[in-house]
Amino acid sequence: MDANAGADEREKVSPAVGDTIFALSSGAPPAAVALIRVSGPAAGNAIEALAGERPQPRRASLATLRDPGSNDVLDRALLLWFPEPGSATGEDLAEFHLHGGRSVVAGVQEVLASLPGLRPAEPGEFTRRAFENGRIDLSQAEGLADLLLAETQSQRRAALTLAGGGFSRKVEGWQKSLLAISAQIEAELDFSDEGDVTENAPRSWRYDLDALSHELAALLRQPPAERLRDGIRVVIAGPPNSGKSSLLNHLAGREAAITSAIAGTTRDLVEAPTAIGGTPFLLVDTAGLRESKDEIEAIGVERAKASLEAADLILWLGTPDACPDRGRAIIVESMADLRESADPAAEVSISCKTGAGMDLLVTLLGERSRLLLPQEGEVAINQRHKLVLKDCSGHLSASLVAQDPLIASEELRQARALLDRITGRAGVEDMLDTLFGSFCMGK
């Protein structure tokens, strides 16, 4: 397929600008209440077609909804009307708060689909319109995507901070600082035109830029947001028959891995996502580490070693001296119910059979995880943000060492352009379809 054909195909599937869209924005019926949202220039007409007249803006109004074709009553519902631009999407927006029965929802949707200029929304199209109309920026949209997927308290808090504009405000502050610094450089250039750059040129911008550079560097050192989304990767490792699978099942609260007294039962990685104390974890059971002539078991051992390399934390169930990485490990003595005394070198002694020591292990996991996650109340930036900020930081460093004010000014211009990629003002067209396509139909 040539480039022009690909462009034509994209035009066919892209949402038409100016269309009025509608979708069920609440859970699938049956439910106590169902919310249908309508956004676009014909949203007001949709209210008039079903209810007769528009309610006062931003005031809930009880109305009888009728099929305009048959005059049949569809429902008694609450209506909300938000004229543009003061709506969630920046367009005229109507909300129908219905009784959540399947027949009621289907009947209203059928009428909406029959009205001129209205069509069902595509996934994420409401949020995309909010972005395109300047109601939210790209980082806030990413926060909304994270919020929809949040399963733990820490995920929810981080997503709300991002969706609420916490990171956007930081970026806006950096942009203002860079503009102020650029203005100071322009003043330096003015002095150079007068031939007196050495004695009279203002140099305070370098101190301001150095402070901003350190702020970005500190943010880049923070733990990644992906650990909040995907969970802290905890690899349970040790020799065969040391109780690894039993420990994974106990922490996960379900039988995720097969347990057996036969050594070498686990031959592949077994992953179990779970939440402990509101923190997401991805628990990984591994094959017992030993030399094996069994081809399948040997592959499992190699995968276990590779998994250890990628671990955020290791629960080591072998002898302390054999632990491959003490810095990332919690030394666990398992099967405490079968031992006469605890190993003093172990950080915790546990029994999955009796539950002994498990509370202490969970406490240790919580303490270690807090060091691996973004701190409560701080903005958690994702990999895309980090890559942009890393490039931006490089331009700030180049500006600091530049001897020529023209070069320093150009480096700052490129840094400002990169910050525009975070908020979506420039250079992000390639990822918009992927982001908004991950949203549900009515978001």
C-alpha atoms as one frame of an Amber mdcrd trajectory, in Angstrom:
protein
   0.000   0.000   0.000   1.414   3.425  -0.912   1.529   6.410   1.462  -1.452
   8.121  -0.177  -3.606   5.017   0.168  -2.689   4.807   3.858  -3.666   8.432
   4.369  -6.989   7.824   2.598  -7.676   4.855   4.856  -6.962   6.938   7.969
  -9.388   9.585   6.738 -12.127   6.950   6.443 -11.861   5.833  10.057 -11.097
   9.191  11.682 -14.013  10.820  13.536 -15.668  13.587  11.552 -15.066  17.032
  13.022 -18.329  18.715  13.965 -20.313  15.501  14.417 -22.522  15.188  17.467
 -21.716  12.017  19.364 -23.514  10.049  22.064 -22.701   7.075  24.267 -23.634
   5.300  27.471 -21.103   6.652  29.988 -22.117   4.495  32.944 -21.897   0.741
  33.484 -23.728  -1.743  31.310 -27.412  -2.165  32.214 -29.283  -3.275  34.173
 -28.356  -0.718  36.843 -30.072   1.741  39.162 -29.105   4.715  36.985 -27.760
   4.988  33.445 -25.982   8.070  32.058 -26.034   8.874  28.355 -23.902  11.803
  27.222 -24.341  13.759  23.994 -21.632  16.165  22.787 -21.564  18.406  19.735
 -23.520  21.123  17.947 -26.769  19.097  17.854 -26.747  18.198  21.576 -29.370
  20.844  22.339 -31.548  19.572  19.506 -31.352  16.079  21.027 -32.781  17.364
  24.318 -35.571  19.215  22.505 -36.424  16.150  20.409 -36.860  13.910  23.456
 -37.953  16.348  26.189 -39.504  19.291  24.360 -37.242  22.034  25.709 -33.779
  22.563  27.098 -33.391  22.978  30.872 -31.530  25.894  32.432 -27.758  25.491
  32.005 -26.110  23.427  34.756 -29.361  22.762  36.602 -30.825  19.284  36.858
 -34.350  19.154  35.475 -36.880  16.306  35.645 -38.492  15.623  32.273 -40.555
  13.042  30.435 -38.675  11.605  27.475 -40.710  10.633  24.426 -39.966   9.012
  21.106 -40.522  11.908  18.661 -41.745   9.477  16.005 -44.391   7.570  17.984
 -44.811   9.903  20.982 -44.343   6.867  23.247 -42.980   7.622  26.724 -39.432
   6.317  27.097 -38.640   7.351  30.685 -38.885  10.018  33.379 -35.318  11.261
  33.595 -33.047  13.999  34.894 -31.543  16.260  32.222 -28.449  18.419  32.401
 -27.468  20.993  29.776 -23.953  22.468  29.430 -23.609  25.046  26.622 -20.191
  25.362  25.002 -17.489  26.240  25.867 -18.171  25.604  29.570 -18.533  21.842
  29.370 -16.305  18.815  29.889 -15.669  18.553  26.134 -15.699  22.269  25.320
 -18.757  21.669  23.098 -22.495  21.766  23.755 -23.033  18.813  26.069 -26.243
  17.096  27.226 -26.637  14.418  29.865 -29.608  12.074  30.204 -29.764  10.427
  33.659 -32.103   7.499  33.063 -33.453   4.508  34.927 -30.889   1.843  34.174
 -33.018  -0.863  32.581 -31.879  -2.362  29.294 -35.082  -1.408  27.462 -34.917
   2.219  28.666 -31.286   2.644  27.611 -31.808   0.907  24.272 -34.895   3.013
  23.535 -33.150   6.339  24.166 -30.081   5.292  22.196 -32.267   4.209  19.274
 -33.953   7.617  19.179 -30.628   9.456  19.397 -29.218   7.413  16.534 -32.208
   8.388  14.372 -31.742  12.140  14.867 -29.960  14.135  12.120 -26.256  14.725
  12.757 -25.946  12.281  15.683 -23.844   9.125  15.746 -22.459   6.732  18.386
 -19.132   7.846  19.872 -15.887   5.987  19.292 -13.748   4.837  22.264 -12.225
   7.834  24.042 -13.846  10.366  21.724 -15.335  12.498  24.513 -11.919  12.835
  26.147 -10.227  13.453  22.819 -12.611  16.334  22.137 -11.865  17.729  25.591
  -8.163  17.625  24.677  -8.623  19.132  21.221 -10.816  21.918  22.620  -8.299
  22.827  25.321 -10.302  21.574  28.310  -7.494  19.219  29.335  -3.946  18.692
  28.151  -2.246  15.449  27.182  -0.784  14.644  30.593  -4.238  15.075  32.161
  -5.682  12.719  29.545  -3.006  10.165  30.467  -4.042  10.584  34.093  -7.659
   9.834  33.162  -6.528   6.691  31.336  -4.627   5.587  34.451  -7.640   6.399
  36.635  -9.894   4.141  34.567  -7.439   1.272  35.105  -6.679   1.989  38.774
  -7.218  -1.018  41.056  -5.355   0.063  44.197  -5.414   3.156  46.407  -1.916
   4.225  45.368  -2.809   3.907  41.671  -5.951   5.964  42.207  -4.147   8.749
  44.087  -1.373   9.037  41.495  -3.862   9.040  38.615  -5.992  11.728  40.265
  -2.919  13.940  40.753  -2.026  13.618  37.065  -5.619  13.982  35.832  -6.119
  16.995  38.103  -3.306  18.872  36.387  -0.587  18.454  39.031   2.108  17.698
  36.461   0.673  20.202  33.958   1.115  22.988  36.499   4.744  21.985  37.025
   5.374  22.048  33.273   3.656  25.422  32.969   5.920  26.784  35.705   8.999
  25.471  33.901   7.839  27.081  30.658   7.435  30.438  32.394  10.876  30.108
  33.968  12.472  29.267  30.624  10.768  32.236  28.975  12.055  34.530  31.726
  15.565  33.114  31.332  15.360  33.544  27.553  14.417  37.183  28.105  17.535
  37.630  30.240  19.650  36.119  27.477  18.085  38.561  25.023  19.203  41.329
  27.351  22.709  39.851  27.276  22.586  39.916  23.496  21.571  43.581  23.648
  24.624  44.329  25.773  26.813  42.455  23.311  25.481  44.657  20.496  26.720
  47.636  22.487  30.193  46.068  22.677  30.183  45.900  26.488  29.199  42.285
  27.127  32.002  41.490  29.570  31.256  44.024  32.282  27.571  44.828  31.925
  25.864  41.626  30.681  23.461  40.155  33.252  24.498  36.664  34.316  21.838
  35.776  36.888  19.986  33.639  34.328  22.641  30.956  34.721  21.763  30.576
  38.406  18.060  30.334  37.570  18.735  27.806  34.828  20.985  25.745  37.106
  18.205  25.598  39.730  15.680  24.489  37.094  18.104  21.889  35.774  18.487
  20.421  39.276  14.681  20.322  39.680  14.316  18.280  36.487  17.170  15.989
  37.514  15.481  15.307  40.855  12.230  14.410  39.099  14.063  12.073  36.731
  15.499  10.210  39.730  12.054   9.452  41.120  10.663   5.899  40.822   8.690
   5.357  37.605   4.899   5.540  37.486   4.863   2.177  35.702   5.523   0.470
  39.052   2.239   1.896  40.301   0.399   0.668  37.227   2.051  -2.727  36.700
   2.977  -3.462  40.311   6.308  -3.891  42.065   7.887  -7.000  40.560   8.653
  -9.362  43.451  10.532 -12.495  42.398  10.371 -15.457  44.798  13.549 -17.470
  44.325  15.664 -20.118  45.961  16.576 -23.795  45.634  14.023 -26.490  44.722
  11.469 -27.462  47.387  12.071 -24.372  49.510   8.410 -23.332  49.627   8.412
 -20.713  46.841   5.068 -21.721  45.307   3.399 -21.991  48.718   4.588 -18.483
  49.574   3.275 -17.068  46.292  -0.132 -18.679  46.914  -0.247 -17.340  50.467
   0.619 -13.764  49.446  -1.701 -13.831  46.434  -4.563 -15.262  48.470  -5.297
 -17.951  45.882  -3.886 -21.143  44.388  -1.930 -19.510  41.582   0.923 -22.041
  41.509   1.026 -25.822  41.815   2.614 -27.012  45.049   4.171 -30.420  45.552
   6.743 -32.183  47.695   8.468 -33.211  44.460  11.504 -31.036  43.788  11.409
 -29.161  40.478   7.612 -28.991  40.177   7.758 -25.348  39.024   9.509 -25.222
  35.666   8.280 -21.924  34.244   7.539 -18.475  35.632   4.181 -18.170  37.398
   2.971 -14.570  37.781   0.246 -13.447  40.182  -0.774  -9.766  40.386  -2.080
  -8.750  43.804  -2.474  -5.778  46.118  -1.064  -5.781  49.644  -1.924  -2.870
  51.897  -3.164  -0.835  48.944   0.112  -1.301  47.027   0.187  -3.250  43.719
   2.600  -6.167  43.430   3.388  -8.641  40.689   4.511 -11.838  42.411   6.675
 -14.177  40.334   7.286 -17.812  41.266  10.395 -19.323  39.679  11.990 -22.684
  39.089  14.329 -23.871  41.825  17.911 -22.772  41.168  20.123 -25.812  40.693
  22.147 -27.573  38.011  19.874 -29.919  36.079  20.313 -32.389  33.232  16.592
 -32.205  32.526  16.281 -30.008  29.414  12.911 -28.507  30.393  13.964 -27.790
  33.984  17.225 -26.230  32.751  15.228 -23.800  30.595  13.121 -22.945  33.643
  16.251 -22.261  35.686  17.569 -19.901  32.997  14.247 -18.055  32.963  14.385
 -17.810  36.745  17.830 -16.210  36.542  16.621 -13.737  33.903  13.625 -12.896
  36.083  15.935 -12.164  39.008  17.733  -9.592  36.862  14.431  -7.790  36.179
  13.146  -7.947  39.777  12.385  -4.872  41.843  12.494  -7.015  44.985  13.603
 -10.583  45.660  12.212 -12.898  48.318  15.141 -15.266  48.756  14.260 -18.613
  50.319  17.723 -20.145  50.191  20.781 -19.792  52.385  21.782 -16.113  52.794
  25.247 -16.658  51.328  23.742 -17.967  48.066  21.519 -14.913  47.509  22.385
 -13.389  44.101  21.674  -9.775  45.137  21.459  -8.898  48.828  20.691  -5.245
  48.043  17.330  -6.073  46.462  16.523  -9.109  48.590  14.606  -9.968  51.727
  16.143 -13.118  53.215  13.275 -15.446  54.138  13.546 -18.661  56.114  10.574
 -20.783  55.065   8.912 -23.823  56.672   9.498 -22.498  60.176   7.039 -25.081
  61.527   9.521 -27.834  60.570  12.582 -26.199  62.153  13.767 -26.359  65.740
  15.210 -22.838  65.719  15.262 -19.806  63.412  18.262 -18.909  61.274  19.710
 -15.680  62.778  20.897 -14.621  59.309  17.328 -14.537  57.960  15.339 -11.301
  58.121  12.108 -13.185  58.693  11.156 -16.770  59.464   7.785 -17.889  58.089
   5.430 -20.824  57.825   2.823 -20.850  55.092   1.148 -23.731  56.905   0.642
 -21.954  60.250   0.901 -18.346  59.066   3.766 -17.650  61.449   5.920 -14.695
  60.410   3.672 -13.665  57.530   2.636 -10.372  59.156   6.296  -9.431  59.565
   7.020 -10.363  55.932   4.135  -8.187  54.727   5.477  -5.341  56.866   8.940
  -5.736  55.336   7.423  -5.765  51.845   5.546  -2.557  52.639   8.641  -0.818
  53.976  10.770  -1.794  50.987   8.037  -0.965  48.459   7.709   2.591  49.751
  11.268   3.216  48.582  10.450   1.897  45.110   7.267   3.880  44.471   6.617
   7.582  43.895   6.033   9.285  47.225   2.476  10.021  48.317   1.342  13.391
  46.979   4.162  13.649  44.425   3.556  13.626  40.688   4.304  10.178  39.264
   5.695  10.544  35.744   5.573   7.774  33.172   8.171   6.573  30.686   7.033
   9.024  27.978   7.401  11.947  30.366  10.833  10.732  31.473  12.157  10.422
  27.929  10.993  13.956  27.113  12.408  15.393  30.349  15.725  13.612  29.796
  16.087  15.266  26.379  14.939  18.582  27.849  17.519  18.292  30.626  20.218
  17.743  27.998  19.328  21.024  26.304  19.371  22.851  29.647  22.861  21.496
  30.340  24.040  22.537  26.879  22.658  26.028  27.437  24.467  26.319  30.766
  27.884  25.610  29.255  27.358  27.568  26.040  29.685  30.539  25.691  27.687
  32.108  22.886  24.343  33.593  24.071  22.820  32.754  20.681  23.567  29.060
  21.200  22.261  29.200  24.772  19.040  30.816  23.536  18.561  28.160  20.838
  19.065  25.342  23.365  16.353  26.858  25.562  14.005  27.153  22.600  14.412
  23.436  21.941  13.845  22.706  25.636  10.555  24.657  25.565   9.468  22.749
  22.460  10.087  19.461  24.260   7.958  20.561  27.216   5.159  21.205  24.715
   5.248  17.490  23.929   4.313  16.673  27.538   1.182  18.806  27.489   0.335
  17.897  23.890   0.746  21.346  22.375   3.114  19.958  19.745   4.661  16.809
  18.301   2.338  14.120  19.732   0.061  13.284  16.790   1.630   9.837  16.475
   0.385   8.645  19.872  -3.063  10.259  20.178  -5.008   7.460  18.471  -3.369
   4.856  20.694  -4.057   6.794  23.896  -7.680   7.727  23.286  -8.446   4.354
  21.718  -7.694   2.758  25.104 -10.609   4.609  26.720 -14.085   3.126  27.035
 -16.878   4.090  24.641 -18.489   6.806  26.768 -15.337   8.463  28.126
